[in-house]
Amino acid sequence: MATSLPALPNSRTEPDGSAVIRVLSYNIRSLRDDTDALARVIKACAPDLVLLQEAPRFFRWRKKITRLARAADLVLLSGGATAAGPALLCSLRATVELTEDVLLPLTPGRHRRGLATAVVRFGGARIGVLSSHLSLQPDERHEQAGMLLDRLAGLGVPHAVAGGDLNERPGGRTFRRLGEVLRDCWTAAPWGGEYTFPAAAPDRRIDAVFVTEGIEVLGCGVPSGLAGVAEDDLRAATDHLPVLTALRVPATA
Protein backbone atom coordinates (compact mmCIF):
# COMPACT_ATOMS: atom_id res chain seq x y z
CA MET A 1 0.00 0.00 0.00
CA ALA A 2 1.31 3.45 -0.92
CA THR A 3 2.20 5.76 1.91
CA SER A 4 0.41 9.08 2.22
CA LEU A 5 2.21 11.95 0.52
CA PRO A 6 2.66 15.44 1.93
CA ALA A 7 0.36 17.82 0.14
CA LEU A 8 1.61 19.92 -2.72
CA PRO A 9 0.77 23.63 -2.58
CA ASN A 10 -2.67 24.52 -3.91
CA SER A 11 -2.97 26.63 -7.03
CA ARG A 12 -3.16 30.31 -6.25
CA THR A 13 -2.16 33.79 -7.34
CA GLU A 14 0.14 35.63 -4.94
CA PRO A 15 -0.23 39.33 -4.04
CA ASP A 16 2.82 40.15 -6.18
CA GLY A 17 1.17 38.62 -9.26
CA SER A 18 3.23 35.43 -9.26
CA ALA A 19 1.32 32.17 -9.63
CA VAL A 20 1.52 28.76 -8.02
CA ILE A 21 0.37 26.20 -10.57
CA ARG A 22 0.16 22.43 -10.87
CA VAL A 23 1.33 20.76 -14.07
CA LEU A 24 0.60 17.12 -14.90
CA SER A 25 2.38 15.17 -17.67
CA TYR A 26 0.70 11.91 -18.71
CA ASN A 27 1.00 9.38 -21.55
CA ILE A 28 -2.60 8.16 -22.00
CA ARG A 29 -2.04 5.46 -24.66
CA SER A 30 -4.75 6.77 -27.01
CA LEU A 31 -7.44 6.18 -24.37
CA ARG A 32 -7.26 2.43 -24.94
CA ASP A 33 -7.50 1.61 -21.23
CA ASP A 34 -9.89 2.62 -18.42
CA THR A 35 -10.87 6.18 -19.28
CA ASP A 36 -12.95 6.60 -16.12
CA ALA A 37 -9.92 5.71 -14.00
CA LEU A 38 -7.80 8.09 -16.08
CA ALA A 39 -10.20 10.96 -15.53
CA ARG A 40 -10.30 10.28 -11.79
CA VAL A 41 -6.50 10.37 -11.55
CA ILE A 42 -6.26 13.63 -13.49
CA LYS A 43 -9.04 15.29 -11.50
CA ALA A 44 -7.57 14.21 -8.15
CA CYS A 45 -4.26 15.86 -9.08
CA ALA A 46 -6.09 19.20 -9.52
CA PRO A 47 -3.83 20.41 -12.37
CA ASP A 48 -3.89 23.81 -13.99
CA LEU A 49 -2.13 22.39 -17.05
CA VAL A 50 -2.03 18.83 -18.39
CA LEU A 51 0.63 17.77 -20.90
CA LEU A 52 -0.72 14.67 -22.66
CA GLN A 53 1.10 12.22 -24.90
CA GLU A 54 -0.51 9.62 -27.16
CA ALA A 55 -3.80 11.48 -27.24
CA PRO A 56 -6.29 10.05 -29.80
CA ARG A 57 -5.35 10.92 -33.39
CA PHE A 58 -7.97 9.25 -35.54
CA PHE A 59 -11.78 8.98 -35.82
CA ARG A 60 -13.51 11.60 -33.63
CA TRP A 61 -10.26 12.31 -31.84
CA ARG A 62 -11.23 15.81 -30.75
CA LYS A 63 -14.49 14.60 -29.23
CA LYS A 64 -12.65 11.91 -27.26
CA ILE A 65 -10.09 14.33 -25.80
CA THR A 66 -12.78 16.90 -25.02
CA ARG A 67 -14.82 14.26 -23.20
CA LEU A 68 -11.78 13.36 -21.06
CA ALA A 69 -11.10 17.02 -20.32
CA ARG A 70 -14.69 17.61 -19.27
CA ALA A 71 -14.65 14.59 -16.94
CA ALA A 72 -11.58 16.09 -15.22
CA ASP A 73 -13.07 19.62 -15.04
CA LEU A 74 -10.66 20.90 -17.72
CA VAL A 75 -10.81 22.11 -21.32
CA LEU A 76 -8.82 21.20 -24.43
CA LEU A 77 -6.15 23.82 -25.08
CA SER A 78 -4.32 22.46 -28.14
CA GLY A 79 -2.89 19.40 -29.82
CA GLY A 80 -4.17 15.92 -30.55
CA ALA A 81 -4.14 14.72 -34.14
CA THR A 82 -2.84 18.11 -35.30
CA ALA A 83 0.32 17.58 -33.22
CA ALA A 84 0.59 13.82 -33.96
CA GLY A 85 -0.36 12.87 -30.40
CA PRO A 86 0.77 15.45 -27.83
CA ALA A 87 -2.02 17.63 -26.44
CA LEU A 88 -2.59 20.26 -23.77
CA LEU A 89 -5.49 20.64 -21.35
CA CYS A 90 -5.99 23.56 -18.97
CA SER A 91 -8.25 24.74 -16.19
CA LEU A 92 -10.54 27.71 -16.60
CA ARG A 93 -8.06 29.62 -14.46
CA ALA A 94 -5.80 30.00 -17.50
CA THR A 95 -6.02 32.95 -19.88
CA VAL A 96 -4.92 31.70 -23.29
CA GLU A 97 -2.75 33.96 -25.46
CA LEU A 98 -1.46 31.59 -28.11
CA THR A 99 -1.69 27.97 -29.25
CA GLU A 100 0.27 26.26 -32.00
CA ASP A 101 0.69 22.62 -33.01
CA VAL A 102 3.99 21.70 -34.65
CA LEU A 103 4.70 18.60 -36.75
CA LEU A 104 8.32 17.47 -36.66
CA PRO A 105 10.11 16.13 -39.76
CA LEU A 106 8.94 12.64 -40.70
CA THR A 107 11.51 9.88 -41.06
CA PRO A 108 10.12 7.35 -43.59
CA GLY A 109 8.98 4.18 -41.89
CA ARG A 110 8.79 5.78 -38.44
CA HIS A 111 6.03 7.28 -36.36
CA ARG A 112 5.23 10.95 -36.97
CA ARG A 113 6.06 13.15 -34.00
CA GLY A 114 4.94 16.63 -33.03
CA LEU A 115 4.71 19.27 -30.32
CA ALA A 116 1.66 20.87 -28.73
CA THR A 117 2.50 24.40 -27.56
CA ALA A 118 0.77 27.36 -25.96
CA VAL A 119 1.32 30.59 -24.07
CA VAL A 120 -1.02 31.18 -21.12
CA ARG A 121 -1.37 33.51 -18.17
CA PHE A 122 -2.17 32.77 -14.54
CA GLY A 123 -2.61 36.02 -12.64
CA GLY A 124 0.41 38.14 -13.52
CA ALA A 125 2.50 35.15 -14.62
CA ARG A 126 2.93 34.44 -18.32
CA ILE A 127 4.23 30.97 -19.21
CA GLY A 128 5.01 28.96 -22.32
CA VAL A 129 3.85 25.33 -22.33
CA LEU A 130 4.99 22.40 -24.47
CA SER A 131 4.04 18.72 -24.58
CA SER A 132 6.16 16.20 -26.49
CA HIS A 133 6.62 12.49 -27.16
CA LEU A 134 10.08 11.80 -28.49
CA SER A 135 11.21 9.06 -30.86
CA LEU A 136 12.13 5.51 -29.91
CA GLN A 137 15.24 5.89 -32.11
CA PRO A 138 18.24 7.43 -30.26
CA ASP A 139 19.57 9.64 -33.07
CA GLU A 140 16.15 10.92 -34.06
CA ARG A 141 15.22 11.47 -30.42
CA HIS A 142 18.34 13.58 -29.88
CA GLU A 143 17.53 15.73 -32.92
CA GLN A 144 13.95 16.17 -31.74
CA ALA A 145 15.19 17.40 -28.37
CA GLY A 146 17.00 20.20 -30.19
CA MET A 147 13.80 21.08 -32.06
CA LEU A 148 11.92 21.09 -28.76
CA LEU A 149 14.39 23.56 -27.26
CA ASP A 150 14.25 25.76 -30.36
CA ARG A 151 10.46 25.79 -30.30
CA LEU A 152 10.37 26.58 -26.58
CA ALA A 153 12.75 29.50 -27.10
CA GLY A 154 10.62 30.64 -30.03
CA LEU A 155 7.57 31.13 -27.82
CA GLY A 156 9.17 34.40 -26.74
CA VAL A 157 8.34 34.18 -23.05
CA PRO A 158 10.73 34.42 -20.08
CA HIS A 159 9.28 31.37 -18.34
CA ALA A 160 8.27 28.01 -19.78
CA VAL A 161 7.47 24.42 -18.85
CA ALA A 162 8.00 21.42 -21.12
CA GLY A 163 7.29 17.79 -20.46
CA GLY A 164 6.41 14.46 -21.88
CA ASP A 165 7.43 10.93 -22.67
CA LEU A 166 11.13 11.07 -23.52
CA ASN A 167 11.50 7.35 -24.26
CA GLU A 168 14.83 7.62 -22.44
CA ARG A 169 16.13 7.36 -18.88
CA PRO A 170 18.11 10.07 -17.06
CA GLY A 171 21.74 9.87 -18.12
CA GLY A 172 20.89 9.34 -21.78
CA ARG A 173 22.25 11.95 -24.15
CA THR A 174 18.81 13.34 -25.03
CA PHE A 175 17.92 13.70 -21.36
CA ARG A 176 21.26 15.39 -20.80
CA ARG A 177 20.73 17.73 -23.77
CA LEU A 178 17.46 18.95 -22.30
CA GLY A 179 19.01 19.22 -18.83
CA GLU A 180 21.80 21.45 -20.12
CA VAL A 181 19.23 24.15 -20.97
CA LEU A 182 16.28 23.36 -18.70
CA ARG A 183 15.86 22.16 -15.10
CA ASP A 184 14.60 18.63 -14.51
CA CYS A 185 11.83 19.13 -11.94
CA TRP A 186 12.26 15.72 -10.29
CA THR A 187 15.94 16.43 -9.64
CA ALA A 188 15.16 19.93 -8.40
CA ALA A 189 12.45 18.94 -5.86
CA PRO A 190 11.70 15.21 -5.68
CA TRP A 191 8.28 14.36 -4.26
CA GLY A 192 6.22 11.22 -4.62
CA GLY A 193 7.44 8.37 -6.79
CA GLU A 194 10.29 8.47 -9.29
CA TYR A 195 9.63 5.68 -11.79
CA THR A 196 6.96 6.17 -14.46
CA PHE A 197 6.96 3.01 -16.59
CA PRO A 198 5.44 0.47 -16.84
CA ALA A 199 2.48 1.42 -14.68
CA ALA A 200 1.94 -2.11 -13.35
CA ALA A 201 5.51 -2.45 -12.02
CA PRO A 202 7.47 0.77 -12.66
CA ASP A 203 11.24 0.38 -12.84
CA ARG A 204 12.39 3.36 -14.92
CA ARG A 205 11.84 7.11 -15.33
CA ILE A 206 11.18 7.96 -18.97
CA ASP A 207 8.59 10.72 -18.40
CA ALA A 208 9.68 14.12 -17.11
CA VAL A 209 8.83 17.78 -16.67
CA PHE A 210 11.40 20.53 -17.26
CA VAL A 211 11.29 24.27 -16.60
CA THR A 212 13.31 27.32 -17.53
CA GLU A 213 15.40 29.20 -14.98
CA GLY A 214 13.47 31.54 -12.73
CA ILE A 215 10.61 29.12 -12.05
CA GLU A 216 10.64 27.68 -8.54
CA VAL A 217 9.96 23.93 -8.38
CA LEU A 218 7.92 23.15 -5.26
CA GLY A 219 7.65 19.40 -5.79
CA CYS A 220 7.65 16.86 -8.61
CA GLY A 221 6.97 13.15 -8.95
CA VAL A 222 4.47 10.36 -9.48
CA PRO A 223 1.42 11.10 -7.28
CA SER A 224 1.17 7.58 -5.87
CA GLY A 225 -0.18 8.08 -2.36
CA LEU A 226 -1.66 11.50 -3.06
CA ALA A 227 -5.06 11.91 -1.42
CA GLY A 228 -7.77 10.94 -3.90
CA VAL A 229 -5.44 9.04 -6.26
CA ALA A 230 -6.22 5.31 -6.06
CA GLU A 231 -3.48 2.81 -6.82
CA ASP A 232 -5.95 0.68 -8.79
CA ASP A 233 -6.78 3.70 -10.94
CA LEU A 234 -3.10 4.42 -11.62
CA ARG A 235 -2.61 0.88 -12.89
CA ALA A 236 -5.86 0.77 -14.87
CA ALA A 237 -5.71 4.22 -16.51
CA THR A 238 -2.83 3.65 -18.96
CA ASP A 239 0.59 1.98 -19.22
CA HIS A 240 2.51 5.01 -17.87
CA LEU A 241 2.32 6.75 -14.50
CA PRO A 242 1.77 10.51 -14.45
CA VAL A 243 4.24 13.15 -13.29
CA LEU A 244 2.76 15.93 -11.15
CA THR A 245 4.70 19.14 -10.58
CA ALA A 246 3.95 22.21 -8.48
CA LEU A 247 5.62 25.42 -9.66
CA ARG A 248 5.83 29.04 -8.61
CA VAL A 249 6.01 31.22 -11.73
CA PRO A 250 7.13 34.85 -11.28
CA ALA A 251 4.94 37.68 -12.48
CA THR A 252 5.89 38.91 -15.92
CA ALA A 253 7.27 42.43 -15.94
Phi, psi and omega in degrees: 000137181289143176282155180289137181267148169296145183292143169279156177301144176285153177297137180193163172252128183278162179303331181276005179094348176292162185230136168264123183229157174249132181238129180243128174249134191205123171273117189254010173046048174057027179058036181272358184248218184272098185290333176293316177298319179301313180297322179296318179298311181300312182297319181295333178283347178049053183280152169272329179226139175236125178257104183265149168233153183056043170290157179305143184234356187241220191312122178056037184298319182295321179297320181294316179293319180297321179296318177298314180301315181297321180295336179258012180063040180230177175229155177286126180265308179194172173088193188107226180298327182289347175242013180062032174127310177297146178211162179233134170245157177212161174277168178289354176291336184280139169257120188269127178257324188203141168225145177204129176260135186237125174266129179276160181305137182269125172270121182308134179087357180243167181289137177290136179241158179201180180229136170257125185228158178199164168234126182227164176238142169232111186060233178268005182264129179248129188219137172276147184226139181213131174244138184216159174219103190276163187297155171284342183270126187303313182294315179295320179299317179296319177295320180295327176298321176296320177294322177300312181296320178297317182293320180297316178296327182288349177290341173071033179237150182287338183231140182207155176231136179225142179201173177154193178269110183273346185054033180201145179274160173304141184102336174292158188291331176290316177302317180294321181299317178294320182290342177287337183249324184245167177260129175284117187295325179297317179294323183289321184206075183297136181206140180073206182275159180262313189279141187242352185207144347284157187301324184291327181206072187297133180222010180206156177249104179240001177244139186206160173236134180237152176225160175280164177298148180101340175270131178271125178270120184262347179165145182204133175165182177286128187279038175289119185101352176291139180306127179094348179260111182275138178300321178298322179293320179300321181282330184273337191291318184189181183270357174248160169261149182280161174243120180252132184229135172253132185229149168249117185254123182297153174296144180275128182294000000 
